[in-house]
Amino acid sequence: MGVDIIGVPMDLGASRRGVDMGPSAIRYAGLDKAICKLNRSCVDLGNIDVKVRENLNIVDERMKYVDEITRVNNLLATIVQTSIESGRLPLVLGGDHSIATGSILGCQSAKKKIGVIWLDAHGDFNTNQTTASGNLHGMSLAAATGYGEKNAIGFMERHVDYLDPKNIVIVGARDIDHEEAELIKKAGITVFSMSDIDIFGMNEIMKRALRIVAADTFGFHLSFDMDVISPAEAPGVGTQVHGGITYREAHLAMELIAESQKMCSMEFVEVNPVLDHGNQTALLAVSLICSALGKTIL
């Protein structure tokens, strides 16, 4: 299956600047050549245009830059849907994690019912009622399930079925707000924290996750926030949290995803080259993308 690369240079969903350069950093790390070496066709569709915050006003402190983020998510959802319906696999490059709502609902529109594997140190399941920051990268998963204000991020201008929380698995969580945690439990989302990975190992956790997201669905979307990895190995991320998964655990997770042959779309987000060392985090993102697409040692 061919791959469509879609860049979304978004930094409006976060406080720290720099993740808007993430798509360029990942491309510079040799993404297209690496994909072509896997004998897959690769088409780079370029970047979605995103307005800079200096030209925007914050109307609602609890949903900062919501109008522009919603506009971008609507465009992204259409592009992702078109890519899947054309028989290709969309690969979305962020940018901050506020773009996940568009990726997810675009995939949902094409496949009708999907699961989501959400590899992230955070849950991103806050709403405008629970957020402490007003940053929309912390609300994107909630928006994709219909929680929070209906005019928040990811609200589609056409009818789209929201995601069923029971088909969502968060892997690698270690920094979730109290009210957010309660909302996640109420929604019925499965969470495998770092403690679970420590106890059971990544192999077992991913096998459980894949069973959940594939149950009664037509496949799943992979949302990979690079801050799920230990900052020692992925320093260039928007929000560092100590105690993340290792290089090998991340690759094992991607290899098991490739083996499942159920992935319909994926995104890699929160690469911040301003905070990186020698483009280390972007290079790691490229190698993980390749593992998710089926690259093996032999």
Secondary structure, DSSP 4 states (H G I P E B T S, - for coil): --EEEEEE---TTSSSS-GGGHHHHHHHTTHHHHHHTTT--EEEEEE-----GGG---S-TTSTTHHHHHHHHHHHHHHHHHHHHTT-EEEEEESSGGGHHHHHHHHHHHHSS-EEEEE-SS-----TTT-SS--GGGTHHHHHTT-S-TTSTT--SS--PPPPGGGEEEEEE----HHHHHHHHHHT-EEEEHHHHHHH-HHHHHHHHHHHHHTTSS-EEEEEEGGGB-TTT---BSS--SS-B-HHHHHHHHHHHHHHT-EEEEEEE-B-GGG-STTHHHHHHHHHHHHHTT----
